[in-house]
Amino acid sequence: MATVAGTMAAPTAEGVVWSWLTTVDHKRIGVLYGVTAFIFFLIGGVEALHVRAQLATPIGGVVEPELYGQLFSLPAGPMDV
């Protein structure tokens, strides 16, 4: 007669996230690299659209000039990579 071992606990969301963030598996690291690159691609695209929206009007009425100067330097990172 077979003996039944105890049931295994279901993996928690915290355990799954922690295992992905602390992995040394090269396949998981590649997936994380691709996801990170895609996220920065999206952020750079949104920032570029914001700059174009600001430049679309002659007065530049989307944000104030001081804030535009701060925001204009922000897209330099993701867009230049």
JOVEN-V842860 format. One record per residue. N is the residue number from 0. RES is the residue in one small letter. SS is DSSP state (A for helix, B for strand, O for the rest). OMEGA is omega as a letter, one per 30 degrees, with the letter a starting at -180 (* if undefined). D_LAST is the distance of its C-alpha to the last C-alpha in Angstrom with 2 decimals. Layout:
{{N RES SS OMEGA D_LAST} {N RES SS OMEGA D_LAST}}
This chain:
{{0 m O a 63.39} {1 a O l 59.67} {2 t O a 58.44} {3 v O l 55.62} {4 a O l 52.98} {5 g O l 51.47} {6 t O l 48.76} {7 m O l 45.15} {8 a O l 43.29} {9 a O l 40.50} {10 p O l 37.03} {11 t O l 35.88} {12 a A l 32.55} {13 e A l 31.96} {14 g A a 32.71} {15 v A l 30.41} {16 v A a 27.39} {17 w A l 28.24} {18 s A l 28.63} {19 w A a 25.17} {20 l A a 23.54} {21 t O a 25.63} {22 t O l 25.67} {23 v O l 25.58} {24 d O a 25.87} {25 h A l 23.21} {26 k A l 23.34} {27 r A l 22.79} {28 i A l 19.88} {29 g A l 18.27} {30 v A l 19.04} {31 l A l 17.65} {32 y A l 14.32} {33 g A l 14.28} {34 v A l 15.52} {35 t A l 12.97} {36 a A l 10.06} {37 f A l 12.32} {38 i A l 13.09} {39 f A l 9.68} {40 f A l 9.48} {41 l A l 12.91} {42 i A l 12.37} {43 g A l 9.80} {44 g A l 12.43} {45 v A l 15.23} {46 e A l 13.95} {47 a A l 13.53} {48 l A l 17.02} {49 h A l 18.35} {50 v A l 17.44} {51 r A l 19.04} {52 a A l 22.02} {53 q A a 22.55} {54 l A a 22.59} {55 a A l 24.86} {56 t O a 27.91} {57 p O a 29.46} {58 i O a 30.04} {59 g O a 26.79} {60 g O a 28.71} {61 v O l 26.16} {62 v O l 25.71} {63 e O a 27.34} {64 p A a 25.99} {65 e A l 25.45} {66 l A l 23.47} {67 y A l 21.44} {68 g A l 20.48} {69 q A a 19.33} {70 l A a 17.42} {71 f A l 15.83} {72 s A a 14.07} {73 l A a 12.81} {74 p O a 10.30} {75 a A a 8.46} {76 g A a 6.52} {77 p A a 5.56} {78 m A a 5.63} {79 d A a 3.79} {80 v O * 0.00}}
